[in-house]
Amino acid sequence: IFNGEIIDREALKQNVLQKIIMRDHVIEIKEIV
């Protein structure tokens, strides 16, 4: 269970980072347009 929790947290961090990166790209595109 402990190892699973660590993996889940890492996966959540990656998921959050991807969402933040996607938001940044959307903002950049809007600024360019």
C-alpha positions as CSV (number, residue, x, y, z in Angstrom):
1,I,0.0,0.0,0.0
2,F,2.8,2.4,0.9
3,N,4.6,1.9,-2.5
4,G,1.2,2.4,-4.2
5,E,0.7,5.7,-2.4
6,I,4.1,7.0,-3.5
7,I,3.4,6.0,-7.2
8,D,-0.1,7.6,-7.0
9,R,1.4,10.9,-5.7
10,E,4.1,10.9,-8.4
11,A,1.4,10.3,-11.0
12,L,-0.7,13.1,-9.6
13,K,2.3,15.5,-9.7
14,Q,2.9,14.6,-13.3
15,N,-0.8,15.1,-14.1
16,V,-0.8,18.5,-12.5
17,L,2.4,19.5,-14.2
18,Q,1.0,18.5,-17.6
19,K,-2.2,20.6,-16.9
20,I,-0.1,23.6,-15.9
21,I,2.0,23.3,-19.0
22,M,-1.1,23.0,-21.2
23,R,-2.5,26.1,-19.5
24,D,0.7,28.0,-20.2
25,H,0.6,27.0,-23.9
26,V,-3.0,28.1,-24.2
27,I,-2.1,31.5,-22.6
28,E,0.8,31.9,-25.0
29,I,-1.3,31.1,-28.0
30,K,-4.0,33.6,-26.9
31,E,-1.3,36.3,-26.4
32,I,0.2,35.6,-29.9
33,V,-3.2,35.7,-31.5
